[in-house]
Amino acid sequence: MFKDPVCGKRMNHGKAHITIEYERVAYYLCCPKCQAEFERAPQRYARPELGRKIKGKSHSSYHR
């Protein structure tokens, strides 16, 4: 289970609206509103303990 860094909702990564990679950590967001808020100010919401660390090369910043 992961926690949406914007609203705090807990979810399995497969249920996330979108996955956003930021500073080599994948963050799982539950809805378009949380996505927009995270994209507006990622430094405010990004906390590595709330996401999954990316190993190897990162290919893209945003995944659906």
Contacts in CASP RR format, 6 or more apart in sequence:
PFRMAT RR
TARGET T0000
AUTHOR 0000-0000-0000
METHOD contacts of the structure
MODEL  1
MFKDPVCGKRMNHGKAHITIEYERVAYYLCCPKCQAEFERAPQRYARPEL
GRKIKGKSHSSYHR
1 10 0 8 1.000
1 11 0 8 1.000
1 12 0 8 1.000
2 10 0 8 1.000
2 11 0 8 1.000
2 12 0 8 1.000
2 13 0 8 1.000
2 16 0 8 1.000
2 28 0 8 1.000
2 50 0 8 1.000
2 51 0 8 1.000
2 52 0 8 1.000
3 9 0 8 1.000
3 10 0 8 1.000
3 11 0 8 1.000
3 50 0 8 1.000
3 51 0 8 1.000
4 10 0 8 1.000
4 11 0 8 1.000
4 16 0 8 1.000
4 27 0 8 1.000
4 28 0 8 1.000
4 29 0 8 1.000
4 30 0 8 1.000
4 34 0 8 1.000
4 50 0 8 1.000
5 27 0 8 1.000
5 29 0 8 1.000
5 38 0 8 1.000
5 45 0 8 1.000
5 46 0 8 1.000
5 47 0 8 1.000
5 50 0 8 1.000
5 51 0 8 1.000
6 29 0 8 1.000
6 34 0 8 1.000
6 37 0 8 1.000
6 38 0 8 1.000
6 45 0 8 1.000
7 30 0 8 1.000
7 34 0 8 1.000
9 30 0 8 1.000
11 28 0 8 1.000
11 30 0 8 1.000
13 19 0 8 1.000
13 26 0 8 1.000
13 28 0 8 1.000
13 52 0 8 1.000
14 28 0 8 1.000
15 30 0 8 1.000
16 28 0 8 1.000
16 29 0 8 1.000
16 30 0 8 1.000
17 29 0 8 1.000
17 30 0 8 1.000
17 31 0 8 1.000
17 32 0 8 1.000
17 34 0 8 1.000
17 35 0 8 1.000
18 28 0 8 1.000
18 29 0 8 1.000
18 35 0 8 1.000
18 62 0 8 1.000
18 63 0 8 1.000
18 64 0 8 1.000
19 26 0 8 1.000
19 27 0 8 1.000
19 28 0 8 1.000
19 29 0 8 1.000
19 62 0 8 1.000
19 63 0 8 1.000
19 64 0 8 1.000
20 26 0 8 1.000
20 27 0 8 1.000
20 29 0 8 1.000
20 35 0 8 1.000
20 38 0 8 1.000
20 39 0 8 1.000
20 42 0 8 1.000
20 61 0 8 1.000
20 62 0 8 1.000
20 63 0 8 1.000
21 27 0 8 1.000
21 54 0 8 1.000
21 58 0 8 1.000
21 60 0 8 1.000
21 61 0 8 1.000
21 62 0 8 1.000
21 63 0 8 1.000
22 38 0 8 1.000
22 42 0 8 1.000
22 46 0 8 1.000
22 61 0 8 1.000
23 46 0 8 1.000
23 48 0 8 1.000
24 53 0 8 1.000
24 54 0 8 1.000
24 58 0 8 1.000
25 46 0 8 1.000
25 48 0 8 1.000
25 51 0 8 1.000
25 52 0 8 1.000
25 53 0 8 1.000
25 54 0 8 1.000
26 51 0 8 1.000
26 52 0 8 1.000
26 53 0 8 1.000
26 54 0 8 1.000
26 63 0 8 1.000
27 38 0 8 1.000
27 45 0 8 1.000
27 46 0 8 1.000
27 50 0 8 1.000
27 51 0 8 1.000
28 51 0 8 1.000
29 35 0 8 1.000
29 38 0 8 1.000
37 45 0 8 1.000
38 45 0 8 1.000
38 46 0 8 1.000
END
